[in-house]
Amino acid sequence: MDKQKFIDEFELALDGLEPGTLTMETNFKELEEWDSMQALSIIAMVDADYDTQITAEELKKSKTLQDIYDLILAKKV
């Protein structure tokens, strides 16, 4: 799984976010655009793009894009 592709897909899933603004260290919950609807978008994106399901609780425990990326990798093993 490519990290830059993951970042790009995450940015696309968030409405109103300017592309190229995120890194793997970004705390996504501190983004102005972040809300419960965006959380649902990320859960759906992970399911559709990575054929992996993450729960709202797992997303809630995550802080950075790297945390979500690592969670997806762990579930794919």
RAVENLIN-V444958 format. One record per backbone hydrogen bond with DSSP energy under -1.0 kcal/mol. CO is the residue of the C=O (numbers start at 1). NH is the residue of the N-H. If there is no record, write none. Layout:
CO NH
CO NH
//
This chain:
2 6
3 7
4 8
5 9
6 10
7 11
8 12
9 13
14 17
18 21
23 26
24 66
26 28
26 65
27 30
28 31
31 34
35 39
36 40
37 41
38 42
39 43
40 44
41 45
42 46
43 47
44 48
45 49
46 50
46 52
47 51
55 59
56 60
57 61
64 68
65 69
66 70
67 71
68 72
69 73
70 74
71 75
72 76
//
